[in-house]
Amino acid sequence: VQLQASGGGLVQTGGSLRLSCTASGRTFSSHAVGWFRQAPGKEREFVAALSRSHLNPNYAESVKGRFTIARDNAKNTVYLQMNSLKPEDTAVYYCAARVGSPYVTSVSDYNGWGQGTLVTVSS
């Protein structure tokens, strides 16, 4: 499965954005999907993941209570609703998939990386 993130943009502190991750391939519904981000000069880090069954969302501590991950298997799409955005959320956001648990947060355990989408939060 190959994934592509979209929906980034420029937003003020406290604002909201919804990112979309669209997959190609017929096996999308059998994969957990994760969102990751990479800020300038930093390593790529885990943000959120969701199992193939829409259950068991997993969030990084830094985004809990502000971000929500959801998926629509009929549309081969996973969403990341981001509320109460902060300048430290500024990064390129990527999505990727894996077969298995969404509680795995290592970049190397995910596949199907596409181009990311840039989110910039101004202060």
Salt bridges, closest charged atoms under 4 A:
GLU45 OE2 - ARG37 NE 2.70
GLU61 OE2 - LYS64 NZ 2.84
ASP89 OD1 - ARG37 NH1 2.85
ASP89 OD2 - ARG66 NH1 2.72
